[in-house]
Amino acid sequence: MDTGVLIAILVVLVVVAVAAVLLTRRRRTDRLRQRFGPEYERTVSRAGDRRAAEADLSARAQRRQELTIVPLDPAAQARYEQEWRTTQGRFVDDPAGATREADTLVTRLMRERGYPVDDDFERQAAVVSVDHPKVAEDYRAAHAVYRANEKGLASTDDLRQAFVHYRSLFAQLLRVDGDERKEAHQ
């Protein structure tokens, strides 16, 4: 075989291999972007490196896959809905107390569903982001206000916004259908 033909074949093989690698990376990026939505961009921004962010998101998905997240039975769902209404009703008279109760209620609901709640907060939010990427940032914002509130640094408007954020996560966690991935892809 002619040396020129052999070199041409090798060049073509290298180009095809590079194209395959790039295509695989692009598909992985597209899958993660679709699955995590705004959480993808947040993670890339915080990591400062797309590869590191994608590794983090993949690790989250793997960790989530190891958990058994269970739907609530109808009685538990009704009980949580009533507790939320009661907590929400207290907000007008005691915004700080109602926000603390909302945090506690969300944590209890997460525990009952099977999410880890004994991890540090950011790891906890990261796992929640796999199933609920659209409200994970709300959860972080609400928790930041909760912590500020514990130090006496949150205004009533901050507490109101935190309560709204807790409500958005609470509504997602309360879902009964058991198909957590549906919300992540909508």
N, C-alpha and C positions, 0 to 999 in steps of 0.2 A: 504494500500500500504506500502511496506517495506521502511524503512527510507533510506536504501542504494540506492534503485531504485530512490526514490525521489531526493536524492542528485545528482545522476548521471544525471537525467533529467535536473535539475537546472544547472549543470555544462555544459551540452550540450547546453542549451539555452543561457547561458552567452557566451560561445565560439562562437555560431552562431551570437549573437548580436554584439560581438566585431568584428568578421569577416565582418559583413555587414557594420559596421561603417568604418572600414579600407578600404573596397572595394569602398564605396561611396566617401571617401576622395581621394582615388587613381584616381577614374574616374574624379573627379572635377579637380585634378591636371593635369591629362592628357588633359582634355578639354581646360583648361586655357593655358597650354603649347603649345598646337596645335594652338589655336586662336591667342595668342600673340607672339609666336616665340621668337625672341631675347629679346623682351620687357619683357617677363616672367622672364628670367634669370637676366636681369638688375634690375627689381623690387625686386626680391628675394635678390639679392646681396645688394641692397641699404637698404632694410628693415632689413636684417639680420635674418629674421624669415619667413619661408615659409607661415605660416598661415596668418600673417599680410600682406604679399605681395599678397596672393591670395584674401584676403578681399579687398585690394586696387584695384586689377584688376577687381574683381566683381563689386565694386562700380563704377569704370570707365565705365564698360559695361552698368550698369544700367543708369548712367548719359547720356551716348551716346544714349541709347534707348529712352530717353525722348526728344531728339533733332529731328528736321525734317531736314535731310540733303537732299538737292535737286540736281539733275543733272543739268548741265548747258545746256542751249539751244545752238544750233549750232552757232548762231551769237556771243554769249558771249564766247563760246569756241574759235572761230576764233579770236576774239578780244584779248583774253588773250594770245593765241599763238603768235600773232603779237607783243604784248607788251613784251613778253618774248624775242623774237628774237631781238627786238630793245634794250632791256636792256643788253642782252648778247653781242650785238655788241659794246656796250659802255665799256665793261670790259677792253679791251686793253688800251684805253686811260685814263680811270678813274676807276680802280678796286674798290676803296673805295665807290665811288658814285654808281657804278653798283651793288655792294653788298647791299647797302642801298635800292636801287630800287627793288632788288630781294626780300628783306625782306618785303617791302611794298606791292609788287605785290602778294606774297604768302598770306599775311594777308588779302588783299582785296578779293582774290579768296576764302579763307576760309570763310570770312564773307558772300560772295555771295552764297556759298554752304550751309551755315547754321551752321557752326562751331562757337562756342563762341570764340571771339577774345578780349573781354574786361576783361577776367579773367587774373590772373597773368600768366606769361608765362608757368610755369610748369603745371598748371591745363589745360591750353590750349593744351600743348603737350601731356598730359595724355589722353585727349579726342581724339585727333588725333590718338594716338597709338591704339585705339580700332579698327579703320578702316584700318589703315596703319602702322601696327606694324614693318614692315621691314624698314621703313624710319623715324620713330619717333626719333630714336637716331641721325640720320642725321640732323633732324630739330633742335634738341637740340644743336648739335655741331655747326651748321651754326649760330644759334642765339648767342651762346657764342662768336663766332668770330665777329659777328655784334656788340655786346656790347663792345668787346675789341677794335674794329675799331672806335667806337664812342669816345673812350678815347685815340685814336692814338697809340694803342698797337698791332695792327695786321699787320703782314708782307704781302707782295703781295702774297706769297705762301699760307698763312693762308686764305686770301680773295679768292684765286682761289679755295681752298678746300671748303670753305663755299659756294661759288657759285655753285659748283658741288652738294653739299648737298641740297641746296635750289632747284636746278633743279630736283633732284630725288623726293622730296616731291611735287613740282609743277606738275610734270608729273602724279603722282598718284591722286592729287586733280583735275586735269583737266579731268579725266575719265568721259565719258558721260553716260556709261551704267546704272548708278544709283545703281548698285549692289556692294556696298562698301565691302561687306563681301567676295566676290570672291578673292580679292587681299590678304585679311587677311589669307585665308586658302591655298594659293598657296605656 
